[in-house]
Amino acid sequence: MSSSASIDAIGPVAYNPIVLTPGDIQMEGRTYRNVSGKPVTFFFDPVIKSGIAKFEVHSVNNLYGVGITIDTLEIGPNECPWDKQKQKFT
């Protein structure tokens, strides 16, 4: 009996962060720091569609959550995903 698996990527994946309010975030390499104190949501392009993704959090001061949502979630500046459509957020 044989089985096969498809692996699209192993290791770091090139991505672009999409930040709705760029003035609220200071980006240094792959480190993101909230400099405004406002709720900030950002997305990754390409979207993580399957597999395992690793996020390292170095400081949890005022970190309310890290989550996964479906791509149809509509969110605006200074909004939290869980305030709008809870059924689309994990």
FIPAGU-659835 format. One line per field, with one value per residue: x, y, z of N, C-alpha, C, O in turn; residue in three letters; residue number from 0. Coordinates in Angstrom, 3 decimals, m for minus. Atoms other than C-alpha are relative to their C-alpha. Example, Ala and Ser with C-alpha at 12.3 -4.5 7.8 and 13.67 -1.06 7.14 Angstrom:
<sites>
nu [0.890; m0.820] $
nv [m1.190; m1.190] $
nw [0.000; m0.060] $
cau [12.300; 13.670] $
cav [m4.500; m1.060] $
caw [7.800; 7.140] $
cu [0.900; m0.770] $
cv [1.200; 1.090] $
cw [0.000; 0.730] $
ou [1.936; m0.261] $
ov [1.181; 2.198] $
ow [0.665; 0.899] $
type [Ala; Ser] $
seq [0; 1] $
</sites>
This chain:
<sites>
nu [0.849; m0.798; 0.740; m0.774; 0.374; m0.486; m0.452; m0.239; m1.131; m0.580; m0.859; 0.594; 0.726; 0.028; 1.351; 0.152; 1.008; 0.971; 0.411; 1.040; m0.402; m1.463; m0.558; 0.134; m0.957; m1.397; m0.493; m1.450; m0.186; 1.205; 0.509; 1.057; 0.229; 1.095; m0.522; 1.097; 0.876; 1.320; 0.082; m0.600; 0.122; m0.702; 0.187; m1.166; 0.178; 1.171; 0.819; m0.331; 1.174; m0.056; m1.280; m0.333; m0.703; m0.583; m0.089; m0.683; 0.421; m1.082; 0.544; 1.453; 0.647; 1.179; 0.354; 1.347; 0.186; m0.539; 1.026; 0.127; 1.325; 0.163; m0.338; 1.140; 0.216; m0.193; m0.410; m0.525; m1.004; 0.333; 1.019; m0.486; 0.774; 1.001; 1.120; 0.868; 0.590; m0.632; 0.044; m1.064; m1.269; m0.373] $
nv [m1.171; m1.221; m1.251; m1.148; m1.276; m1.163; m1.070; m1.185; m0.783; 0.336; m1.108; m1.331; m0.304; m1.441; m0.534; m1.443; m0.351; m1.015; m0.693; m0.967; m1.317; 0.106; m0.898; 0.599; 1.099; m0.206; 1.261; 0.142; 1.367; 0.793; m0.365; m1.006; m0.594; m0.968; m1.241; m0.938; 0.451; 0.305; 1.361; 0.113; 1.302; 0.087; 1.245; 0.435; 0.387; 0.821; 0.479; 1.342; 0.797; 1.307; 0.295; m0.551; m1.288; m0.319; m1.407; m0.218; m1.216; m0.354; m0.791; 0.168; m1.171; m0.447; 0.877; 0.504; 1.287; 0.369; 0.902; 0.370; m0.341; 0.294; m1.172; m0.874; m0.906; m1.411; m0.721; m1.325; m0.509; m0.095; 0.979; 1.324; 0.992; 0.667; m0.907; m0.079; 1.243; 1.010; 1.322; 0.114; m0.208; 1.056] $
nw [0.000; 0.049; m0.162; 0.450; m0.605; 0.728; m0.884; 0.815; m0.493; m1.294; m0.399; 0.149; 1.230; 0.279; m0.158; m0.146; m0.999; 0.397; m1.220; 0.347; m0.504; m0.096; m1.000; m1.324; m0.122; 0.383; 0.533; 0.119; 0.472; m0.233; m1.324; 0.072; m1.315; m0.042; m0.564; m0.238; m1.078; 0.568; 0.551; 1.326; 0.637; 1.275; 0.730; 0.751; 1.389; 0.273; m1.106; m0.487; 0.346; m0.643; m0.611; m1.307; 0.037; m1.303; m0.348; m1.270; m0.689; m0.920; m1.104; m0.017; m0.590; 0.736; 1.116; m0.247; 0.640; 1.296; 0.492; 1.401; 0.496; 1.417; 0.814; 0.273; m1.123; 0.340; m1.202; 0.294; m0.932; m1.426; m0.366; m0.351; 0.749; m0.829; m0.232; 1.167; 0.481; m0.854; 0.607; 0.987; m0.692; m0.939] $
cau [0.000; 1.411; 0.390; 1.429; 1.395; 1.803; 3.827; 3.748; 6.347; 8.670; 10.349; 9.821; 7.333; 7.611; 4.594; 3.354; 1.647; m1.526; m2.162; m5.387; m3.888; m0.135; 0.443; m0.550; 2.163; 5.939; 7.428; 11.055; 11.795; 9.330; 8.598; 5.394; 4.879; 1.658; 2.692; m0.766; m2.478; m5.510; m6.853; m4.865; m5.629; m3.355; m3.514; m0.963; m0.711; m0.581; m3.368; m2.547; m4.898; m3.692; m0.929; 0.797; 1.868; 4.126; 3.768; 6.157; 4.850; 7.629; 5.488; 1.926; 1.284; m2.221; m2.357; m6.044; m5.835; m4.309; m6.758; m7.678; m10.575; m12.053; m11.285; m14.822; m14.549; m15.011; m13.165; m12.277; m9.636; m9.706; m12.151; m11.587; m12.611; m14.496; m16.691; m18.198; m18.778; m17.991; m18.995; m16.142; m13.409; m11.560] $
cav [0.000; 3.387; 6.910; 10.285; 13.796; 17.179; 19.836; 23.319; 24.949; 24.049; 26.814; 30.549; 31.717; 35.123; 37.252; 40.828; 42.199; 44.174; 46.731; 48.764; 51.623; 51.707; 54.656; 52.457; 49.864; 50.155; 47.440; 46.389; 43.360; 40.707; 42.450; 44.472; 46.884; 48.749; 52.367; 53.945; 51.854; 51.457; 48.061; 46.972; 44.099; 42.977; 40.234; 38.221; 37.852; 35.076; 33.846; 30.839; 28.242; 25.047; 23.551; 24.948; 28.552; 29.726; 33.143; 34.289; 36.813; 38.617; 40.880; 40.230; 43.660; 44.593; 41.676; 40.876; 38.021; 36.279; 34.545; 33.051; 34.287; 33.520; 35.831; 37.253; 39.066; 42.787; 44.906; 48.576; 50.682; 50.580; 47.639; 44.248; 41.179; 39.638; 42.743; 42.330; 38.761; 36.328; 33.306; 34.055; 34.341; 31.663] $
caw [0.000; m0.911; m0.123; m1.401; m0.036; m1.622; 0.165; m1.317; 0.917; 3.739; 5.678; 5.388; 2.768; 1.101; 2.003; 1.999; 5.102; 4.399; 7.127; 7.005; 9.029; 8.278; 10.627; 13.577; 12.943; 12.921; 10.706; 11.028; 8.897; 10.031; 13.341; 13.761; 16.634; 17.439; 18.000; 18.283; 20.958; 18.644; 17.538; 14.498; 12.155; 9.370; 6.798; 4.879; 1.116; 0.096; 2.329; 4.498; 3.022; 4.645; 6.680; 9.720; 10.203; 13.006; 14.630; 17.331; 19.841; 21.703; 23.859; 24.924; 26.424; 25.285; 22.827; 22.576; 20.147; 17.187; 14.935; 11.633; 9.554; 6.167; 3.282; 3.048; 6.372; 5.806; 8.319; 8.379; 10.107; 13.925; 13.947; 15.531; 13.509; 16.436; 16.753; 13.279; 12.184; 14.966; 12.878; 10.449; 13.077; 15.024] $
cu [0.897; m0.896; 0.885; m0.518; 0.600; 0.366; 0.363; 1.233; 0.457; 0.952; m0.689; m0.641; 0.006; m1.443; 0.053; m1.035; m0.913; m0.546; m0.999; 0.363; 1.512; 0.629; m0.066; 1.047; 1.387; 0.524; 1.508; 0.275; m1.297; m0.578; m0.983; m0.279; m1.126; 0.518; m1.104; m0.855; m1.410; m0.044; 0.552; m0.166; 0.822; m0.128; 1.299; m0.402; 1.286; m0.699; 0.474; m1.244; m0.012; 1.370; 0.167; 0.763; 0.490; 0.074; 0.705; m0.453; 1.046; m0.478; m1.510; m0.704; m1.119; m0.313; m1.351; m0.217; 0.756; m0.975; 0.090; m1.426; m0.108; 0.150; m1.173; m0.314; 0.298; 0.286; 0.622; 1.050; m0.558; m1.156; 0.683; m0.846; m1.121; m1.177; m1.022; m0.720; 0.640; 0.022; 1.112; 1.387; 0.244; 1.126] $
cv [1.237; 1.211; 1.134; 1.251; 1.114; 1.086; 1.185; 0.773; m0.533; 1.133; 1.324; 0.190; 1.511; 0.488; 1.518; 0.255; 1.090; 0.605; 1.079; 1.412; m0.008; 0.910; m0.543; m1.071; 0.468; m1.359; 0.070; m1.439; m0.768; 0.251; 1.145; 0.506; 1.019; 1.245; 0.992; m0.369; m0.318; m1.466; m0.017; m1.433; 0.028; m1.405; m0.347; m0.368; m0.692; m0.440; m1.394; m0.851; m1.366; m0.169; 0.669; 1.300; 0.308; 1.511; 0.095; 1.327; 0.301; 0.815; m0.103; 1.159; 0.467; m0.829; m0.615; m1.346; m0.135; m1.019; m0.264; 0.315; m0.404; 1.284; 0.914; 0.939; 1.429; 0.764; 1.327; 0.418; 0.123; m0.900; m1.318; m1.029; m0.621; 0.907; m0.055; m1.298; m1.169; m1.382; m0.209; 0.092; m1.140; 0.497] $
cw [0.000; 0.188; m0.480; 0.678; m0.840; 1.000; m0.879; 0.448; 1.345; 0.337; m0.226; m1.375; m0.188; 0.079; 0.059; 1.081; m0.557; 1.282; m0.393; 0.430; 0.216; 1.046; 1.413; 0.273; m0.419; m0.446; m0.140; m0.389; 0.138; 1.386; m0.151; 1.407; m0.115; 0.697; 0.344; 1.207; m0.468; m0.427; m1.424; m0.486; m1.271; m0.542; m0.710; m1.420; m0.424; 1.279; 0.393; m0.215; 0.669; 0.633; 1.351; m0.203; 1.405; 0.155; 1.341; 0.576; 1.059; 1.186; m0.051; 0.688; m0.910; m1.238; 0.309; m0.656; m1.303; m0.542; m1.481; m0.415; m1.463; m0.797; m0.314; 1.160; m0.436; 1.278; m0.418; 1.006; 1.418; 0.416; 0.346; m0.739; 0.819; 0.332; m1.127; m0.303; 0.736; m0.636; m1.027; 0.628; 0.965; 0.869] $
ou [1.837; m2.101; 2.108; m1.668; 1.656; m0.447; 1.245; 1.967; m0.357; 1.787; m1.893; m0.115; m0.260; m2.343; 1.109; m2.153; m0.448; m1.243; m0.705; m0.025; 1.971; 1.683; 0.591; 1.206; 1.546; 0.501; 2.049; 0.234; m2.318; m1.337; m0.701; m0.484; m1.093; 0.920; m0.826; m1.526; m2.231; 1.001; 0.210; 0.133; 0.779; m0.359; 2.196; m1.443; 2.320; m0.103; 0.819; m2.259; m1.079; 2.287; m0.810; 1.693; m0.208; 0.588; 0.329; m0.410; 1.261; 0.182; m2.120; m1.887; m0.878; m1.046; m1.491; m0.946; 1.113; m1.319; 0.923; m2.374; 0.905; 0.012; m0.962; m1.288; 1.378; m0.520; 1.323; 1.329; m1.713; m1.806; 1.744; m2.063; m2.204; m2.196; m2.178; m1.949; 1.552; 0.932; 1.356; 2.384; m0.671; 1.603] $
ov [1.326; 1.167; 1.006; 1.312; 0.954; 1.456; 1.089; 1.301; m0.905; 1.522; 1.368; m0.270; 2.255; m0.149; 2.109; m0.251; 2.029; m0.060; 1.915; 2.377; m0.192; 0.573; m0.016; m1.507; 1.159; m2.315; 0.987; m2.335; m0.383; m0.569; 2.128; m0.280; 1.897; 1.185; 2.067; 0.491; m0.771; m2.081; 0.841; m2.385; 1.000; m2.364; 0.487; m0.987; m0.025; m0.494; m2.205; m0.643; m1.935; 0.620; 1.011; 1.367; 0.047; 2.210; m0.594; 2.353; m0.498; 0.839; 0.162; 1.057; 0.807; m0.362; m1.369; m2.183; 0.849; m1.976; 0.289; 0.033; m0.649; 2.382; 1.980; 1.689; 1.717; 0.773; 1.408; m0.309; 0.502; m0.634; m1.637; m0.863; m0.870; 0.419; 0.308; m1.350; m1.819; m2.165; m1.341; 0.176; m1.578; m0.233] $
ow [0.790; m0.058; m0.528; 1.112; m1.452; 1.847; m1.732; m0.388; 2.190; m0.480; m0.476; m2.389; 0.756; m0.467; 0.288; 0.983; m1.203; 2.048; m1.246; m0.228; 1.343; 1.585; 2.310; 1.413; m1.425; 0.329; m0.759; 0.454; m0.432; 1.902; m0.836; 2.332; m0.977; 1.859; 0.875; 1.779; 0.330; m0.641; m2.238; 0.235; m2.024; 0.194; m0.837; m1.642; m0.454; 2.355; m0.466; 0.451; 0.899; 0.403; 2.018; m1.006; 2.384; m0.718; 2.289; m0.103; 1.970; 2.224; m1.087; 1.016; m2.068; m2.110; 1.272; m0.122; m1.950; 0.151; m2.199; 0.319; m2.118; m0.258; m0.892; 1.100; m0.953; 2.208; m1.427; 1.959; 1.610; 1.427; m0.190; m0.824; 0.288; 0.821; m0.912; m0.249; 0.223; m0.364; m1.445; m0.090; 1.662; 1.738] $
type [Met; Ser; Ser; Ser; Ala; Ser; Ile; Asp; Ala; Ile; Gly; Pro; Val; Ala; Tyr; Asn; Pro; Ile; Val; Leu; Thr; Pro; Gly; Asp; Ile; Gln; Met; Glu; Gly; Arg; Thr; Tyr; Arg; Asn; Val; Ser; Gly; Lys; Pro; Val; Thr; Phe; Phe; Phe; Asp; Pro; Val; Ile; Lys; Ser; Gly; Ile; Ala; Lys; Phe; Glu; Val; His; Ser; Val; Asn; Asn; Leu; Tyr; Gly; Val; Gly; Ile; Thr; Ile; Asp; Thr; Leu; Glu; Ile; Gly; Pro; Asn; Glu; Cys; Pro; Trp; Asp; Lys; Gln; Lys; Gln; Lys; Phe; Thr] $
seq [0; 1; 2; 3; 4; 5; 6; 7; 8; 9; 10; 11; 12; 13; 14; 15; 16; 17; 18; 19; 20; 21; 22; 23; 24; 25; 26; 27; 28; 29; 30; 31; 32; 33; 34; 35; 36; 37; 38; 39; 40; 41; 42; 43; 44; 45; 46; 47; 48; 49; 50; 51; 52; 53; 54; 55; 56; 57; 58; 59; 60; 61; 62; 63; 64; 65; 66; 67; 68; 69; 70; 71; 72; 73; 74; 75; 76; 77; 78; 79; 80; 81; 82; 83; 84; 85; 86; 87; 88; 89] $
</sites>
